[in-house]
Amino acid sequence: MRAIVARDRESGLSLVDLPHPHAAENDVVVRVHAAGFTPGELDWPGTWTDRAGRDRTPTVPGHELSGEVVELGYGTTGLTVGQRVFGLADWTRNGTLAEYVAVEARNLAPLPADIDHTLAAALPIAGLTAWQGLFDHGRLTAGQTVLIHGVAGGVGSIAAQLAREAGARVIGTGRAHDRARARADVFVEISQLADIGQVDLVFDVLGGEILDRSAALVRPGGTLVTIAAPPTVKPADGRAVFFVVEPDRARLADLAQRVRDGRLTVSVGDVWPLAEAAKAFDPANRVKPGKAIVRADV
């Protein structure tokens, strides 16, 4: 099969031929139609090592996928050969920028026939991160106010839509050029944090100085949630949570239903063929806002 690989941190990405993946116990092998990736994942430890910390290069990046099940591993249940699926690949195994990938079946959800593979591949990380940050870790409820940093981005846009549907008031931050795409009740330029006041929940995707300054914006008893790094400055009277998104088949199915119902919109940016996927990692090559997607079936 064809796949995009990284051999080390210096030599970049290349298209190569790799052996067809093996379906281990409780795995499925998926023919990848569309795949998503995170631009910074080449800096993640799991990109280069397995769960025991052993080198696993050359490595295939990408962790979001939409495709079709072509093989079941021993003991696999809940999915069938020929079924359309989407979801997340393991962080410490070869990823989805390939024509085929082996994935734990529990990490995948059935994909309705009326959702395109390109759209589905843009949903898993952003959708699950938004849900888990707001509700599992942030405990957001109706009537509360949430501040979402990077509200026009992939995670932020979905988080804003979910929060508003749940009855929360959404304040979103971003750069001036993000205002038109922000799905917030109130938009504030990121340089104006001091003007926001206090909120029940801060959902941060940026880290750094913005994360540090956000602790003071949390009301007593409120929560600061971030996916960027463990907070070093915490609310004086509240919780601080750092988390890494986890696969969730039931929640993926729920998010897909929201897309079908028109209650959730996912922003897809540039779409690249697999042979040109290495270019997609370079921000200078991005033209459209939204999640960059790689099509492995063209």
Backbone bond lengths (Angstrom), bond angles and torsions (degrees), N, CA, C in turn:
res aa  C-N    CA-C-N  psi(-1)  N-CA   C-N-CA  omega(-1)  CA-C   N-CA-C  phi
1 M - - - 1.456 - - 1.522 109.25 -
2 R 1.328 116.44 158.88 1.456 121.60 173.97 1.532 109.66 -89.41
3 A 1.342 114.82 143.55 1.459 119.71 179.69 1.522 109.03 -154.22
4 I 1.325 115.09 154.50 1.451 121.83 171.31 1.527 107.90 -90.60
5 V 1.339 117.26 129.75 1.465 119.71 -179.30 1.522 110.61 -129.84
6 A 1.324 113.75 154.96 1.465 122.76 169.26 1.524 106.74 -117.19
7 R 1.327 117.27 124.24 1.467 121.08 -178.25 1.522 111.58 -89.73
8 D 1.319 116.56 -29.74 1.461 122.19 175.98 1.525 107.16 -161.07
9 R 1.318 116.53 -179.96 1.461 120.47 -174.41 1.522 113.13 -77.40
10 E 1.312 117.73 -12.13 1.456 120.67 -174.57 1.522 114.42 -103.00
11 S 1.323 118.22 -31.15 1.467 120.16 -169.26 1.518 114.43 -87.90
12 G 1.322 119.32 -1.59 1.449 121.51 175.85 1.517 113.57 78.85
13 L 1.323 115.69 -163.42 1.460 122.97 -174.72 1.525 110.24 -107.01
14 S 1.328 115.91 149.07 1.464 119.86 178.30 1.517 109.61 -147.68
15 L 1.332 116.12 155.81 1.458 122.80 177.54 1.527 108.27 -92.08
16 V 1.337 116.65 125.21 1.467 121.25 -176.94 1.530 109.51 -137.79
17 D 1.318 115.73 171.19 1.462 122.25 170.82 1.521 108.86 -96.75
18 L 1.323 116.57 129.47 1.455 122.95 178.13 1.528 109.47 -124.33
19 P 1.334 117.96 158.02 1.467 120.04 174.40 1.527 111.25 -62.43
20 H 1.318 115.51 150.35 1.468 120.92 174.94 1.521 108.75 -58.78
21 P 1.346 119.16 136.26 1.473 120.27 -176.57 1.523 112.19 -67.27
22 H 1.328 115.11 152.20 1.458 122.70 178.13 1.519 109.83 -95.76
23 A 1.338 116.24 134.67 1.460 121.18 177.43 1.525 109.17 -87.66
24 A 1.332 117.32 105.60 1.452 121.67 176.66 1.530 110.02 -75.33
25 E 1.305 116.73 -179.71 1.462 121.34 179.27 1.526 110.03 -58.14
26 N 1.327 115.61 131.89 1.471 124.04 -179.73 1.524 113.89 68.96
27 D 1.333 116.92 12.61 1.459 122.10 175.38 1.519 111.18 -93.32
28 V 1.329 114.70 164.56 1.457 121.99 160.07 1.522 107.00 -128.71
29 V 1.330 116.10 153.64 1.450 120.98 168.40 1.519 107.07 -101.03
30 V 1.328 115.69 129.11 1.453 121.91 -177.20 1.525 109.13 -113.28
31 R 1.324 115.85 132.36 1.453 119.84 166.77 1.523 106.44 -77.40
32 V 1.317 116.86 117.58 1.465 122.13 -174.23 1.525 109.52 -80.80
33 H 1.315 115.93 122.96 1.460 121.17 170.75 1.525 110.65 -92.34
34 A 1.334 116.34 -44.06 1.460 121.12 -179.78 1.519 108.94 -142.94
35 A 1.333 115.53 146.79 1.464 120.77 -177.46 1.516 110.08 -137.50
36 G 1.319 114.73 148.47 1.449 121.27 174.53 1.518 110.16 -116.07
37 F 1.316 116.50 160.41 1.463 121.74 -179.87 1.516 108.43 -147.16
38 T 1.332 115.55 165.84 1.459 122.62 174.41 1.519 107.61 -111.32
39 P 1.332 118.68 123.93 1.466 120.05 -174.22 1.522 114.39 -53.28
40 G 1.342 117.63 -32.97 1.460 119.75 -177.02 1.511 114.98 -87.67
41 E 1.332 118.66 5.68 1.464 118.71 -172.00 1.528 113.79 -70.36
42 L 1.325 118.00 -15.97 1.458 119.10 175.65 1.527 111.49 -69.59
43 D 1.317 117.21 -10.46 1.463 121.50 175.29 1.528 112.56 -96.48
44 W 1.329 118.48 -4.57 1.460 121.21 -178.25 1.532 110.12 -78.95
45 P 1.335 118.93 137.86 1.470 120.79 176.57 1.530 112.81 -56.86
46 G 1.340 117.04 -38.92 1.456 120.46 -177.87 1.513 114.13 -65.37
47 T 1.332 117.70 -16.92 1.453 120.47 176.73 1.521 111.16 -69.25
48 W 1.329 116.90 -25.55 1.461 120.90 -172.08 1.518 114.09 -111.61
49 T 1.321 117.80 -16.98 1.462 120.46 -176.91 1.518 110.86 -132.68
50 D 1.351 115.99 158.34 1.459 119.97 176.40 1.522 109.16 -86.04
51 R 1.327 116.77 -172.41 1.465 120.03 -175.12 1.519 112.58 -66.17
52 A 1.332 117.07 -21.51 1.461 120.89 178.14 1.526 112.01 -90.57
53 G 1.343 116.83 2.83 1.450 120.31 179.27 1.515 114.52 84.47
54 R 1.338 117.84 9.75 1.460 121.37 -179.28 1.527 110.81 -87.05
55 D 1.318 115.82 144.65 1.456 121.60 179.18 1.526 110.45 -58.82
56 R 1.328 117.43 136.11 1.458 120.73 178.75 1.528 111.84 -131.18
57 T 1.319 117.08 25.73 1.462 120.46 176.98 1.525 110.40 -76.24
58 P 1.342 118.81 151.25 1.469 126.65 -1.66 1.526 111.51 -69.07
59 T 1.318 115.61 145.25 1.450 121.42 -173.55 1.524 111.05 -117.53
60 V 1.323 116.05 144.44 1.462 122.28 177.30 1.524 108.23 -99.59
61 P 1.335 119.45 116.94 1.470 121.27 179.23 1.530 111.76 -79.14
62 G 1.336 114.63 -179.46 1.466 120.90 -179.85 1.511 110.97 93.10
63 H 1.339 117.06 136.15 1.467 119.68 -178.71 1.514 114.18 -134.35
64 E 1.313 118.76 -5.68 1.462 121.04 176.59 1.521 108.66 -105.66
65 L 1.321 116.07 144.13 1.459 118.59 -179.69 1.516 111.75 -151.88
66 S 1.316 113.44 156.50 1.451 122.70 168.89 1.521 106.15 -140.45
67 G 1.325 116.21 132.71 1.456 118.48 -176.61 1.506 112.81 -175.04
68 E 1.326 115.30 -149.54 1.459 122.26 -173.33 1.526 110.02 -134.01
69 V 1.317 116.82 131.46 1.466 121.73 178.62 1.534 109.75 -68.30
70 V 1.341 115.70 127.80 1.467 119.58 179.21 1.524 112.67 -118.27
71 E 1.330 117.40 -11.57 1.463 120.08 -177.78 1.516 109.85 -157.71
72 L 1.330 117.44 141.80 1.458 123.42 177.28 1.515 109.90 -110.35
73 G 1.333 116.77 134.43 1.452 120.41 172.89 1.520 110.96 -78.49
74 Y 1.321 116.01 170.54 1.461 121.38 -179.95 1.526 109.77 -60.69
75 G 1.316 116.33 131.12 1.455 121.56 175.94 1.510 115.19 81.80
76 T 1.316 117.63 0.70 1.463 119.86 -177.38 1.521 111.21 -71.85
77 T 1.311 116.50 131.93 1.461 121.92 177.82 1.523 109.32 -131.81
78 G 1.325 116.18 162.98 1.454 121.53 173.90 1.502 114.79 93.12
79 L 1.341 118.26 -14.87 1.451 122.26 178.40 1.526 108.75 -135.01
80 T 1.332 116.55 159.96 1.462 120.67 -177.81 1.527 109.81 -132.51
81 V 1.330 115.22 156.07 1.461 120.60 175.98 1.530 109.27 -61.79
82 G 1.309 116.63 134.96 1.459 122.48 -178.20 1.516 114.32 92.60
83 Q 1.329 117.39 -7.75 1.465 120.72 -176.62 1.530 111.12 -78.52
84 R 1.328 115.59 139.59 1.471 121.42 173.50 1.528 108.70 -78.04
85 V 1.345 116.86 131.91 1.459 121.43 -177.07 1.527 109.87 -140.94
86 F 1.336 115.18 162.69 1.462 120.88 171.35 1.512 108.12 -149.62
87 G 1.338 116.26 159.91 1.455 118.35 179.80 1.511 112.62 159.76
88 L 1.354 114.99 -149.96 1.460 122.79 -173.11 1.517 111.34 -119.75
89 A 1.336 116.06 137.19 1.451 121.32 169.93 1.527 109.32 -87.92
90 D 1.322 116.21 157.84 1.464 122.49 -179.69 1.533 110.01 -60.58
91 W 1.345 115.98 143.32 1.467 120.53 -178.85 1.524 112.43 -66.99
92 T 1.322 118.83 -26.51 1.464 121.18 -173.16 1.526 112.95 -113.25
93 R 1.329 116.54 22.76 1.468 121.88 173.29 1.524 108.01 -125.08
94 N 1.333 115.75 167.63 1.454 119.04 176.46 1.513 110.12 -55.47
95 G 1.348 114.89 141.07 1.446 120.74 -171.07 1.509 114.50 -97.83
96 T 1.315 115.32 -152.00 1.465 122.36 -161.80 1.517 115.28 -104.38
97 L 1.331 118.52 -2.46 1.461 119.61 178.04 1.529 108.71 -81.93
98 A 1.308 114.37 66.08 1.458 123.31 -174.43 1.521 108.79 -158.77
99 E 1.314 116.44 167.30 1.461 119.65 178.73 1.523 112.28 -75.99
100 Y 1.345 116.78 -25.87 1.463 121.50 177.36 1.529 108.50 -141.50
101 V 1.331 115.79 150.50 1.455 120.32 178.09 1.525 108.80 -147.48
102 A 1.344 115.85 143.42 1.459 121.74 173.91 1.529 108.73 -94.02
103 V 1.332 116.13 129.51 1.466 121.97 -174.37 1.523 108.92 -138.01
104 E 1.327 116.60 143.72 1.458 119.26 171.32 1.530 109.18 -61.46
105 A 1.313 116.60 131.16 1.462 120.76 -175.72 1.522 112.13 -58.77
106 R 1.329 116.58 -34.10 1.472 119.49 -177.65 1.522 112.34 -66.06
107 N 1.337 117.86 -16.31 1.465 121.33 -179.04 1.523 112.95 -86.04
108 L 1.324 116.98 -0.84 1.462 121.79 -174.98 1.514 110.92 -117.80
109 A 1.328 115.33 151.12 1.462 121.78 175.32 1.517 109.19 -124.75
110 P 1.328 118.10 151.83 1.469 120.24 175.01 1.527 110.36 -61.09
111 L 1.326 116.01 141.58 1.465 121.96 179.61 1.516 109.64 -107.25
112 P 1.332 117.51 119.32 1.466 119.62 178.18 1.518 111.47 -58.23
113 A 1.329 115.66 149.38 1.459 121.36 -175.24 1.519 112.88 -65.41
114 D 1.337 117.81 -22.04 1.460 119.64 -176.41 1.531 113.43 -95.14
115 I 1.341 117.61 11.81 1.458 121.11 172.63 1.524 108.20 -110.25
116 D 1.311 116.19 123.96 1.456 121.96 -177.86 1.532 110.68 -68.85
117 H 1.349 115.50 147.57 1.464 119.75 -179.26 1.527 111.98 -59.89
118 T 1.317 117.70 -37.38 1.468 120.21 -179.57 1.522 110.96 -61.31
119 L 1.308 116.94 -45.76 1.466 121.13 178.12 1.525 110.72 -65.14
120 A 1.325 117.01 -43.15 1.462 120.81 -177.56 1.519 111.77 -62.16
121 A 1.329 117.65 -36.14 1.463 120.63 -178.94 1.521 112.26 -69.67
122 A 1.317 117.28 -18.54 1.468 121.26 179.34 1.520 112.62 -87.91
123 L 1.314 118.25 -5.35 1.462 121.60 -170.42 1.526 115.94 -94.49
124 P 1.346 121.84 -36.77 1.478 119.66 -167.25 1.520 115.81 -59.56
125 I 1.329 119.31 -57.10 1.466 119.54 -175.57 1.518 111.21 -67.20
126 A 1.324 117.56 -49.58 1.459 120.21 -178.34 1.523 111.23 -63.30
127 G 1.328 117.04 -44.89 1.450 120.28 -177.49 1.517 113.18 -66.35
128 L 1.335 116.75 -47.99 1.461 119.86 -179.68 1.527 111.51 -68.21
129 T 1.324 117.22 -38.65 1.462 119.94 178.30 1.523 110.45 -62.18
130 A 1.317 116.64 -44.98 1.463 120.41 -179.87 1.524 110.84 -61.46
131 W 1.329 117.07 -47.73 1.468 120.29 -178.41 1.523 111.22 -63.46
132 Q 1.321 116.89 -49.98 1.461 120.46 -176.37 1.522 111.65 -65.32
133 G 1.334 116.96 -37.37 1.450 119.62 178.47 1.516 113.07 -66.63
134 L 1.324 116.41 -43.52 1.463 120.64 -177.89 1.517 113.00 -72.45
135 F 1.332 115.64 -49.30 1.462 119.44 -166.32 1.530 114.27 -106.46
136 D 1.327 118.57 -43.94 1.465 119.71 -179.66 1.525 111.22 -71.28
137 H 1.327 117.04 -43.15 1.467 121.03 -177.85 1.528 112.46 -100.73
138 G 1.326 117.24 -38.00 1.463 120.61 -177.53 1.508 114.62 -85.29
139 R 1.339 118.06 -17.47 1.468 123.07 177.52 1.524 112.32 55.06
140 L 1.315 115.93 38.54 1.464 121.14 -177.94 1.521 110.70 -68.29
141 T 1.332 116.13 137.99 1.462 121.76 178.34 1.527 109.74 -132.57
142 A 1.322 114.91 166.13 1.464 120.89 179.38 1.524 110.68 -57.30
143 G 1.323 115.40 140.52 1.450 121.14 178.14 1.514 114.60 90.55
144 Q 1.325 117.83 -12.29 1.449 120.72 178.55 1.532 110.68 -85.38
145 T 1.321 115.35 167.95 1.456 121.62 176.94 1.517 109.30 -115.01
146 V 1.331 115.82 130.02 1.462 121.60 178.18 1.514 109.33 -118.06
147 L 1.317 115.74 136.85 1.461 122.80 173.32 1.526 107.55 -102.96
148 I 1.344 116.65 120.73 1.462 121.57 -178.55 1.519 108.90 -113.40
149 H 1.326 115.93 113.49 1.456 119.76 175.58 1.530 109.38 -78.16
150 G 1.327 116.12 142.90 1.462 119.52 -177.73 1.511 111.84 67.29
151 V 1.317 116.68 44.43 1.461 120.71 -170.82 1.522 113.18 -67.81
152 A 1.321 118.30 -20.12 1.463 120.53 179.47 1.520 112.68 -91.06
153 G 1.332 117.49 -3.32 1.456 121.27 179.37 1.514 112.51 -81.19
154 G 1.338 116.17 -177.63 1.458 120.39 -176.44 1.514 113.28 -60.66
155 V 1.338 117.61 -53.20 1.461 121.27 178.48 1.518 110.50 -68.63
156 G 1.324 116.76 -45.74 1.457 120.48 -175.83 1.507 113.69 -61.61
157 S 1.326 117.11 -40.26 1.463 120.71 -179.62 1.522 111.35 -63.82
158 I 1.329 116.56 -44.73 1.463 119.61 179.08 1.523 110.32 -68.27
159 A 1.332 117.22 -40.83 1.463 120.26 179.12 1.528 110.89 -59.71
160 A 1.319 117.12 -41.26 1.462 120.14 179.75 1.516 111.01 -63.27
161 Q 1.317 117.26 -42.42 1.470 120.28 180.00 1.528 111.25 -65.03
162 L 1.333 116.96 -43.24 1.465 120.61 -179.79 1.525 111.38 -66.40
163 A 1.324 116.07 -40.95 1.462 120.00 -178.95 1.524 111.46 -65.52
164 R 1.310 117.05 -42.99 1.462 119.88 -179.94 1.524 110.62 -65.93
165 E 1.336 116.83 -39.97 1.465 119.12 177.95 1.525 110.88 -62.82
166 A 1.341 116.85 -31.55 1.467 121.28 179.72 1.522 112.55 -78.43
167 G 1.328 117.86 -2.92 1.457 120.80 177.37 1.511 114.60 92.58
168 A 1.335 117.06 15.10 1.458 120.68 178.18 1.531 110.37 -92.66
169 R 1.307 115.84 157.22 1.457 122.37 172.74 1.523 107.86 -91.02
170 V 1.331 116.82 132.37 1.463 121.36 -173.37 1.525 110.64 -113.82
171 I 1.324 114.99 121.96 1.459 121.72 167.74 1.521 106.59 -105.66
172 G 1.317 117.24 127.78 1.456 120.65 -178.56 1.506 111.50 -119.00
173 T 1.337 116.32 144.97 1.455 120.36 176.58 1.522 110.46 -115.05
174 G 1.315 115.51 158.92 1.452 122.22 178.11 1.515 109.35 175.80
175 R 1.331 114.98 -172.47 1.461 120.32 173.95 1.523 109.37 -81.97
176 A 1.321 115.78 166.10 1.460 120.22 -177.40 1.521 112.12 -55.88
177 H 1.336 117.04 -37.99 1.467 119.50 -177.36 1.530 113.05 -73.76
178 D 1.340 117.43 -7.27 1.467 121.17 178.69 1.527 112.42 -85.96
179 R 1.306 117.38 -12.93 1.460 121.05 -170.81 1.536 112.28 -55.02
180 A 1.323 117.25 -43.81 1.465 120.53 -175.04 1.524 111.90 -66.26
181 R 1.341 117.82 -25.52 1.466 120.68 -177.52 1.521 112.87 -98.92
182 A 1.324 117.32 -2.65 1.458 120.60 -176.53 1.527 111.01 -74.34
183 R 1.323 117.03 132.16 1.466 122.22 178.89 1.526 110.13 -101.88
184 A 1.321 115.54 47.15 1.455 121.16 -176.31 1.519 110.63 -111.85
185 D 1.336 115.75 159.04 1.459 120.39 172.90 1.526 110.37 -71.14
186 V 1.323 115.32 -35.75 1.461 121.82 178.46 1.521 108.01 -134.81
187 F 1.332 116.98 132.11 1.467 121.20 176.75 1.521 108.84 -110.82
188 V 1.344 115.58 133.13 1.459 121.66 179.93 1.524 108.27 -129.05
189 E 1.311 116.60 131.33 1.464 118.79 175.86 1.526 109.70 -63.96
190 I 1.325 114.85 141.46 1.464 120.71 -171.01 1.527 112.42 -58.67
191 S 1.320 117.22 -24.21 1.469 120.46 -179.95 1.524 112.59 -76.98
192 Q 1.327 117.11 -7.27 1.465 121.19 -174.36 1.527 112.58 -110.07
193 L 1.319 118.33 34.80 1.462 121.32 -176.60 1.527 112.33 -58.61
194 A 1.304 116.67 -34.13 1.466 119.50 -176.36 1.515 112.46 -63.46
195 D 1.323 117.63 -18.19 1.462 121.10 -177.68 1.524 113.44 -86.90
196 I 1.313 117.83 -4.48 1.462 120.84 -171.38 1.517 113.09 -79.54
197 G 1.306 117.73 -36.41 1.458 119.73 -172.39 1.511 110.07 84.85
198 Q 1.332 116.96 -163.72 1.457 119.87 -175.70 1.537 111.20 -101.61
199 V 1.332 114.94 150.20 1.463 122.23 -177.00 1.523 109.33 -133.63
200 D 1.325 115.15 166.44 1.465 119.69 179.91 1.527 112.08 -76.30
201 L 1.331 115.98 -33.60 1.457 120.39 -176.26 1.520 109.15 -143.22
202 V 1.321 116.51 133.44 1.463 122.41 168.00 1.522 107.54 -109.56
203 F 1.320 116.24 127.39 1.466 121.58 176.96 1.529 106.40 -114.29
204 D 1.330 115.22 110.69 1.462 121.38 -172.97 1.524 111.46 -109.96
205 V 1.337 115.73 134.09 1.463 121.07 174.63 1.530 111.02 -121.66
206 L 1.331 117.47 5.54 1.458 121.59 -171.54 1.519 113.45 -103.46
207 G 1.324 117.68 -41.38 1.450 121.04 -178.74 1.516 112.54 77.27
208 G 1.346 115.43 -165.51 1.452 121.74 175.92 1.514 113.43 62.04
209 E 1.328 115.75 -141.74 1.465 121.79 -177.11 1.526 111.27 -62.32
210 I 1.325 117.27 -35.81 1.473 120.05 -179.53 1.523 110.28 -63.22
211 L 1.320 116.58 -42.31 1.463 120.34 177.47 1.527 110.49 -62.84
212 D 1.324 117.17 -45.02 1.468 120.15 -179.49 1.531 111.40 -60.97
213 R 1.312 116.67 -43.49 1.469 120.77 -177.58 1.519 112.01 -71.47
214 S 1.323 116.76 -22.33 1.458 120.11 -175.78 1.510 113.42 -72.56
215 A 1.325 118.32 -21.93 1.467 120.44 -178.71 1.522 111.18 -58.91
216 A 1.328 116.94 -35.35 1.462 120.79 -178.14 1.522 112.34 -74.22
217 L 1.334 117.57 -11.06 1.459 121.24 -178.61 1.531 112.74 -90.21
218 V 1.316 117.28 -3.20 1.470 121.67 -177.10 1.519 110.49 -88.83
219 R 1.309 115.78 125.82 1.472 120.58 177.34 1.530 110.64 -64.51
220 P 1.323 117.69 157.99 1.466 119.64 173.47 1.529 111.06 -54.14
221 G 1.320 115.70 128.89 1.450 121.20 -177.82 1.513 114.17 85.81
222 G 1.323 117.35 -2.84 1.459 121.05 -178.89 1.519 113.07 -85.08
223 T 1.338 115.17 -169.71 1.467 120.26 -172.35 1.524 111.11 -138.63
224 L 1.319 114.84 139.44 1.461 123.36 169.87 1.516 107.40 -109.60
225 V 1.341 116.84 119.20 1.464 122.46 -179.87 1.520 108.27 -117.79
226 T 1.328 116.74 134.50 1.454 120.27 179.18 1.519 111.33 -141.80
227 I 1.332 115.44 149.62 1.462 121.45 173.30 1.528 110.44 -110.07
228 A 1.337 116.98 2.86 1.461 120.79 -173.09 1.530 112.90 -84.75
229 A 1.324 116.70 -48.41 1.471 122.07 -176.69 1.518 108.09 -171.02
230 P 1.328 118.39 156.64 1.463 119.69 175.57 1.519 110.30 -57.87
231 P 1.324 118.63 128.89 1.472 120.68 -177.12 1.527 112.12 -65.06
232 T 1.316 116.19 135.35 1.465 121.13 174.15 1.522 111.16 -95.69
233 V 1.340 116.75 -22.92 1.468 122.33 174.32 1.520 107.11 -113.17
234 K 1.315 116.92 123.03 1.461 120.97 -174.12 1.526 110.82 -116.49
235 P 1.331 117.39 156.06 1.471 119.86 177.35 1.519 111.21 -57.07
236 A 1.335 115.94 143.95 1.461 119.87 -179.12 1.522 111.67 -64.82
237 D 1.324 116.55 -34.05 1.472 121.10 -179.44 1.524 107.55 -140.95
238 G 1.313 116.44 76.95 1.458 121.24 -178.18 1.512 110.72 177.30
239 R 1.313 115.68 -174.56 1.458 121.73 -177.51 1.527 110.18 -103.48
240 A 1.334 115.64 153.59 1.456 122.64 171.78 1.525 107.49 -129.83
241 V 1.341 116.96 127.11 1.463 121.84 -174.35 1.525 109.70 -129.90
242 F 1.320 116.19 127.37 1.454 122.41 168.63 1.522 107.38 -110.87
243 F 1.342 117.62 133.70 1.459 118.80 -179.36 1.515 110.96 -144.31
244 V 1.323 114.41 158.62 1.464 123.33 172.80 1.521 106.81 -113.41
245 V 1.308 117.34 132.96 1.458 121.85 -175.50 1.531 110.74 -58.31
246 E 1.326 115.61 144.03 1.462 122.22 180.00 1.523 110.07 -120.42
247 P 1.342 117.05 145.78 1.471 119.58 176.05 1.526 110.68 -61.49
248 D 1.324 115.88 148.95 1.461 121.14 -179.65 1.529 107.53 -158.19
249 R 1.324 116.59 100.21 1.466 120.71 -175.42 1.527 111.82 -60.99
250 A 1.324 116.92 -44.35 1.463 119.65 -177.33 1.527 111.03 -64.37
251 R 1.327 116.74 -40.22 1.467 119.03 -179.40 1.525 110.86 -70.64
252 L 1.325 117.95 -36.58 1.459 120.41 175.03 1.525 110.76 -58.24
253 A 1.326 115.85 -44.34 1.463 119.66 179.01 1.527 110.89 -62.37
254 D 1.317 116.60 -39.42 1.462 120.82 178.06 1.531 111.13 -64.50
255 L 1.325 116.72 -42.96 1.458 120.15 179.09 1.532 111.05 -63.91
256 A 1.323 116.11 -39.81 1.465 119.37 177.66 1.522 111.11 -62.54
257 Q 1.323 117.10 -39.15 1.460 120.22 178.51 1.524 110.77 -65.36
258 R 1.312 117.57 -37.30 1.460 120.94 177.46 1.527 110.85 -63.63
259 V 1.332 116.43 -38.42 1.462 119.88 175.85 1.525 110.20 -63.48
260 R 1.322 117.14 -44.26 1.470 121.43 -179.83 1.524 111.39 -62.18
261 D 1.333 116.12 -37.20 1.464 120.82 -178.29 1.526 113.14 -78.65
262 G 1.322 116.76 -7.99 1.450 119.79 -176.71 1.515 113.96 81.33
263 R 1.339 117.39 9.98 1.466 120.83 -179.80 1.527 112.22 -85.91
264 L 1.330 117.19 -11.82 1.461 121.14 -177.05 1.522 108.77 -139.89
265 T 1.325 115.60 129.32 1.456 122.28 178.34 1.521 109.47 -113.38
266 V 1.320 116.84 133.41 1.456 122.51 179.89 1.524 108.11 -112.98
267 S 1.318 116.59 131.32 1.461 121.39 -177.18 1.525 110.42 -91.49
268 V 1.327 116.61 117.55 1.462 122.79 176.73 1.523 108.51 -104.09
269 G 1.312 115.51 131.36 1.456 120.83 -179.98 1.515 111.75 -98.19
270 D 1.328 116.44 -129.33 1.456 121.12 -179.07 1.523 110.65 -69.20
271 V 1.324 115.95 144.47 1.464 122.50 177.07 1.521 108.02 -118.58
272 W 1.332 115.51 124.70 1.451 122.18 -174.54 1.519 110.99 -116.54
273 P 1.338 119.01 144.18 1.468 120.08 169.66 1.533 109.17 -71.89
274 L 1.320 116.93 156.07 1.464 121.11 -177.21 1.525 111.51 -55.43
275 A 1.312 117.29 -39.32 1.465 120.75 -177.18 1.515 112.65 -61.60
276 E 1.334 118.02 -22.45 1.458 121.81 -178.27 1.521 112.25 -111.74
277 A 1.329 117.11 15.98 1.460 120.53 -174.41 1.524 112.95 -62.01
278 A 1.326 117.70 -30.07 1.465 119.55 -179.82 1.518 111.09 -59.55
279 K 1.330 116.94 -33.85 1.468 120.37 179.24 1.527 111.81 -66.20
280 A 1.327 116.36 -29.01 1.460 120.07 -175.40 1.522 112.19 -66.52
281 F 1.347 117.82 -22.09 1.462 120.71 -179.96 1.524 112.27 -75.97
282 D 1.309 117.79 -14.99 1.454 121.77 -178.07 1.526 109.55 -90.71
283 P 1.341 118.39 115.62 1.471 120.21 -178.81 1.523 113.24 -56.51
284 A 1.322 117.08 -26.02 1.464 119.95 -178.52 1.527 112.29 -67.04
285 N 1.327 116.58 -18.37 1.464 120.66 -178.36 1.521 113.15 -94.51
286 R 1.322 118.11 -1.50 1.457 120.38 -177.48 1.517 110.73 -86.71
287 V 1.314 115.62 131.84 1.455 121.92 -177.01 1.525 111.16 -109.43
288 K 1.324 117.03 -47.55 1.462 122.10 -175.63 1.521 111.01 -97.41
289 P 1.331 118.13 140.96 1.463 119.58 172.53 1.523 109.93 -69.13
290 G 1.313 116.37 153.82 1.451 120.44 -179.67 1.510 111.42 115.98
291 K 1.314 116.24 178.73 1.457 123.52 -177.41 1.520 111.06 -71.54
292 A 1.338 117.18 124.38 1.450 121.54 174.72 1.526 109.51 -76.11
293 I 1.317 116.83 134.11 1.462 123.05 -175.87 1.530 109.73 -124.76
294 V 1.329 115.35 143.77 1.468 121.82 175.74 1.517 108.64 -109.81
295 R 1.318 117.24 128.00 1.467 122.38 176.06 1.531 108.10 -96.52
296 A 1.314 116.00 120.39 1.459 121.58 179.55 1.523 112.83 -92.49
297 D 1.317 117.41 -3.46 1.473 120.91 -175.34 1.510 112.05 -107.92
298 V 1.338 118.05 17.56 1.463 120.52 178.01 1.530 109.41 -127.39
